[in-house]
Structure formats: structure tokens, C-alpha cells
Amino acid sequence: MKLLLTGVSGLLGINFAQEMMNEHEVIGVDRGKLVNAPFKVLKYDLLERNSVESILDAAQADWIVNCAALADLDVCEEEPDLAKQLNTDLPRRFARACKIRNIPFAHISTDAVFDGQKDGYYSEEDPPSPVGVYSKTKLDGEWAALTENPKAIVARVNFYGWSLNGRRSLAEFFFNNLSNNKSMSGFTDVIFCPMLVNDTARTLVKMLKRELKGLYHLVGPQAMSKYQFGVEIARRFHMRESDITPKSVNFSGLIAKRSNNLWLSTRKLSTDLGEDLPDFSTGLEEFYAQHEQGYPQKIRSYQQP
Ligand SMILES: NC(=O)c1ccc[n+]([C@@H]2O[C@H](COP(=O)([O-])OP(=O)(O)OC[C@H]3O[C@@H](n4cnc5c(N)ncnc54)[C@H](OP(=O)(O)O)[C@@H]3O)[C@@H](O)[C@H]2O)c1
């Protein structure tokens, strides 16, 4: 199949492309970061007028996954108009264009549409309550995509993995500090459900193959604190977990407000796929194996030197 991925230089996009390029024909959309990618790249700024139609004409894809976003929470607070254009208007444009052309479309959303005030285990039925510009514009993007195109998949995700710049994911934050013997904090009161990004990509393709539609939680089946996640990374890489100090997010100094408990139920997705979602320990084992096999360096070699 021909798989079109927007945001292919991002944490999800680059790993998605890497994961799928042997099985499918991958076409990525990038605005200039990638130079040596081993898959086809279309160079576009997605905010340009008619870019969506032009990309769809050029790619002639069988499946489209929109991984592009303004995903930096603090930049979203500083630039709400840009956040709206990328997180709300862009999925609307793709959803509409894919519906007209009858191309299966998946849009990526976030676990952060919830405020985390409930004791967790949010289902797709629970009312969202975004706490900042990022989560509000992402929630509007879900609604826009599904209103324009009820056959679209909207997947609320949370993932970790190796990125193009080596600093994009929480796992890299812990790994980089631990490797440099630097001490760091891990939040004990922020709960999430991390999934290895390669598992996210593989599961999304299963969803496309099964022709699922609508809203799904696509996160890891195990919830843990960000501190615990750091400890798991330290243990797997045989590094010093005592370098990670447990801390409350209330004393973090971060600009954008964060939700505390993003434990999401994945029951709907595992029921509709007829299988359990990949568990945390298997994903972490793969993350470690990727490191041992030079995967981070391979990915980084695709970008401008
Ligand atoms: N990371 C997580 O754990 C997490 C958690 C929840 C939800 N999500 C969602 O997952 C999706 C992917 O996130 P990510 O972490 O992979 O984000 P990311 O690393 O920030 O990647 C965003 C991508 O969008 C591209 N993009 C932004 N503006 C563009 C424009 N005007 N034209 C063309 N491309 C543009 C970026 O290109 P440049 O590189 O050129 O800027 C980049 O490739 C997003 O929808 C995000 O909201 C992520």
C-alpha cells in the first residue's frame, strides 16, 4: 500500500516511516529537514494555501496519517493562532479532502484532552476538558476531523522513542541525562500510559487495515508516573536510577499547565482489534535493542548535517 505521512520529521513520523518502509511504499511530507531519507519525501509547508490538495494529487496514496502538529505545549501558549492552524484547521482540511477522494484517513490526537482530575482510566465516552491551548486546539481538531469525515480514525496517543534531534521524547530526556551522569527530576504525580512509538505505528496500520473509524485511545496498556518511567529506563540501560529525584509537577516551573492523571482505557481498541495492545516491557525491550543496534544514529543520518 502507499502510505502518506505528514510530519515525517517528527518523533512519530520518522519512526512510522522507518517501521513501515519495508512493507509499504512510504511517502513523507517534510518542509526541509530530511535530506537522506530512504523513502520518498514531498517538500511542503502544510500551512500554504492548497497544500493539502496538491499533496494528495502528488502522492496518490492509499492511506493518509496526519502526524503533523504544533506539539510543543509552551509554544502553543505563546502562539495560539499557529496552534489553531496546525492542530485544528489542518486536520479539518485533510479530513475533508480525504472524504471527497475516498481515501482512508487517520488523524493523531492526544491523551492531554483530559484535565486529569478524575482518578484516571478515561474512556472514549468520558467528556474531555482541555487545560491549555495545545489540548484545546487538539480537541477541536478531533471534532473537526470527525465532523468532516465520520469514517476517519482519530487516535489519542502517547509514545516515546528515538527522535531526529535526539531530544524530542521523554525517554531520551532520561536516557541523555543518565548517560551523562547528570541528575534530573521525575514527576511522581503525573500519570501516563507510554507506548513505544514503533508499536503506535504498527497498531495504527492494523486499525487502517481493519477499516476502523471514529475515536480511539491508542496508548500503552500500563499506567505509570513519569518518575517510574525514568526508573524503568535507568534499570533497562543499567544506569543509576538514584540520579532521578522524585518531584511534584507543582514545583516544575513549566509554563503550560499539565494534566495530572492521563491513565486512559484502551479497552475499545483492543476489543475492536481482537487483541491486547503491546505491553510496556516488550516496548522497552525493543527501545533498548534499537539503541544497541544503532537505530538512533540511523534515524539521525536522514536529516541535514
Ligand atoms: N510526543 C508524544 O508523546 C505525543 C503525545 C500525545 C500526542 N502526540 C501527538 O502525536 C502527533 C505527533 O507528535 P510528535 O511528537 O511526533 O510531534 P513533533 O515531533 O513535534 O512533530 C511535528 C511534525 O509536524 C511538522 N510540522 C509542523 N508544522 C508544519 C508545517 N507548517 N508544514 C509541514 N510540517 C509541519 C514538523 O515539521 P518540522 O520538523 O519541520 O517542524 C514535525 O515533522 C501530534 O499530533 C501530537 O499532538 C504526541
Ligand as a Chemical Component Dictionary entry (heavy atoms), coordinates in Angstrom:
data_LIG
# 
_chem_comp.id                   LIG 
_chem_comp.type                 NON-POLYMER 
_chem_comp.pdbx_formal_charge   0 
_chem_comp.three_letter_code    LIG 
# 
loop_
_chem_comp_atom.comp_id 
_chem_comp_atom.atom_id 
_chem_comp_atom.alt_atom_id 
_chem_comp_atom.type_symbol 
_chem_comp_atom.charge 
_chem_comp_atom.model_Cartn_x 
_chem_comp_atom.model_Cartn_y 
_chem_comp_atom.model_Cartn_z 
_chem_comp_atom.pdbx_ordinal 
LIG N1  N1  N 0  5.124  13.041 21.657 1  
LIG C1  C1  C 0  4.102  12.496 22.344 2  
LIG O1  O1  O 0  4.246  11.679 23.258 3  
LIG C2  C2  C 0  2.698  12.868 21.976 4  
LIG C3  C3  C 0  1.742  12.731 22.979 5  
LIG C4  C4  C 0  0.424  12.969 22.670 6  
LIG C5  C5  C 0  0.090  13.324 21.367 7  
LIG N2  N2  N 1  1.032  13.492 20.425 8  
LIG C6  C6  C 0  0.594  13.849 19.071 9  
LIG O2  O2  O 0  1.267  12.999 18.142 10 
LIG C7  C7  C 0  1.469  13.704 16.919 11 
LIG C8  C8  C 0  2.934  13.647 16.542 12 
LIG O3  O3  O 0  3.676  14.241 17.588 13 
LIG P1  P1  P 0  5.269  14.314 17.567 14 
LIG O4  O4  O 0  5.707  14.174 18.975 15 
LIG O5  O5  O -1 5.784  13.435 16.515 16 
LIG O6  O6  O 0  5.445  15.854 17.154 17 
LIG P2  P2  P 0  6.762  16.585 16.605 18 
LIG O7  O7  O 0  7.954  15.750 16.868 19 
LIG O8  O8  O 0  6.720  17.972 17.155 20 
LIG O9  O9  O 0  6.493  16.635 15.047 21 
LIG C9  C9  C 0  5.596  17.533 14.467 22 
LIG C10 C10 C 0  5.769  17.468 12.973 23 
LIG O10 O10 O 0  4.880  18.396 12.334 24 
LIG C11 C11 C 0  5.636  19.083 11.342 25 
LIG N3  N3  N 0  5.097  20.399 11.025 26 
LIG C12 C12 C 0  4.776  21.387 11.884 27 
LIG N4  N4  N 0  4.379  22.479 11.195 28 
LIG C13 C13 C 0  4.474  22.179 9.868  29 
LIG C14 C14 C 0  4.210  22.888 8.681  30 
LIG N5  N5  N 0  3.758  24.151 8.683  31 
LIG N6  N6  N 0  4.423  22.271 7.491  32 
LIG C15 C15 C 0  4.901  20.993 7.460  33 
LIG N7  N7  N 0  5.148  20.258 8.558  34 
LIG C16 C16 C 0  4.938  20.848 9.760  35 
LIG C17 C17 C 0  7.001  19.222 11.957 36 
LIG O11 O11 O 0  7.925  19.588 10.978 37 
LIG P3  P3  P 0  9.282  20.367 11.377 38 
LIG O12 O12 O 0  10.190 19.285 11.918 39 
LIG O13 O13 O 0  9.747  20.968 10.104 40 
LIG O14 O14 O 0  8.906  21.374 12.418 41 
LIG C18 C18 C 0  7.186  17.814 12.500 42 
LIG O15 O15 O 0  7.561  16.925 11.471 43 
LIG C19 C19 C 0  0.929  15.115 17.152 44 
LIG O16 O16 O 0  -0.379 15.168 16.679 45 
LIG C20 C20 C 0  0.933  15.264 18.658 46 
LIG O17 O17 O 0  -0.049 16.169 19.071 47 
LIG C21 C21 C 0  2.344  13.288 20.707 48 
# 
loop_
_chem_comp_bond.comp_id 
_chem_comp_bond.atom_id_1 
_chem_comp_bond.atom_id_2 
_chem_comp_bond.value_order 
_chem_comp_bond.pdbx_ordinal 
LIG N1  C1  SING 1  
LIG C1  O1  DOUB 2  
LIG C1  C2  SING 3  
LIG C2  C3  SING 4  
LIG C2  C21 DOUB 5  
LIG C3  C4  DOUB 6  
LIG C4  C5  SING 7  
LIG C5  N2  DOUB 8  
LIG N2  C6  SING 9  
LIG N2  C21 SING 10 
LIG C6  O2  SING 11 
LIG C6  C20 SING 12 
LIG O2  C7  SING 13 
LIG C7  C8  SING 14 
LIG C7  C19 SING 15 
LIG C8  O3  SING 16 
LIG O3  P1  SING 17 
LIG P1  O4  DOUB 18 
LIG P1  O5  SING 19 
LIG P1  O6  SING 20 
LIG O6  P2  SING 21 
LIG P2  O7  DOUB 22 
LIG P2  O8  SING 23 
LIG P2  O9  SING 24 
LIG O9  C9  SING 25 
LIG C9  C10 SING 26 
LIG C10 O10 SING 27 
LIG C10 C18 SING 28 
LIG O10 C11 SING 29 
LIG C11 N3  SING 30 
LIG C11 C17 SING 31 
LIG N3  C12 SING 32 
LIG N3  C16 SING 33 
LIG C12 N4  DOUB 34 
LIG N4  C13 SING 35 
LIG C13 C14 SING 36 
LIG C13 C16 DOUB 37 
LIG C14 N5  SING 38 
LIG C14 N6  DOUB 39 
LIG N6  C15 SING 40 
LIG C15 N7  DOUB 41 
LIG N7  C16 SING 42 
LIG C17 O11 SING 43 
LIG C17 C18 SING 44 
LIG O11 P3  SING 45 
LIG P3  O12 DOUB 46 
LIG P3  O13 SING 47 
LIG P3  O14 SING 48 
LIG C18 O15 SING 49 
LIG C19 O16 SING 50 
LIG C19 C20 SING 51 
LIG C20 O17 SING 52 
# 
